[in-house]
Amino acid sequence: MSVRDNEMESVRATDLPNGPGAAAVLAAAIGCMALAVLGIAADKSASIKALMNLYRPTGPLSGVTTMSVVVWCLCWLGLQLLWRKRNVALGRICAIGVGLLVLSVLLTFPPIADLF
């Protein structure tokens, strides 16, 4: 058995920090929420609608989705840098992520979005 094999055996899954995984989960939920909020904002405000119109045939949806992806990537990068070597409360992070995801899905339905 080589030295490398011994090193790999000594590293167990429990030894790895869960921060990078938690960063991915929370960033995805924040990106989904950004999509819902920007979609409602572009629907309700003419100035935001014009600002989000990056590609005329698609309309403001092009800017809404592009900005949501940018928010997702920036959140993932920031949280990854912050939590890369840490263990965080994964249960709480996942609960927040699921809450944001459910809320963002609800906000994309017209009856709920029209309340704003």
Helices and strands as residue ranges (DSSP letters): H 3-10, G 13-15, H 19-44, H 46-52, H 60-83, H 90-107, H 110-113
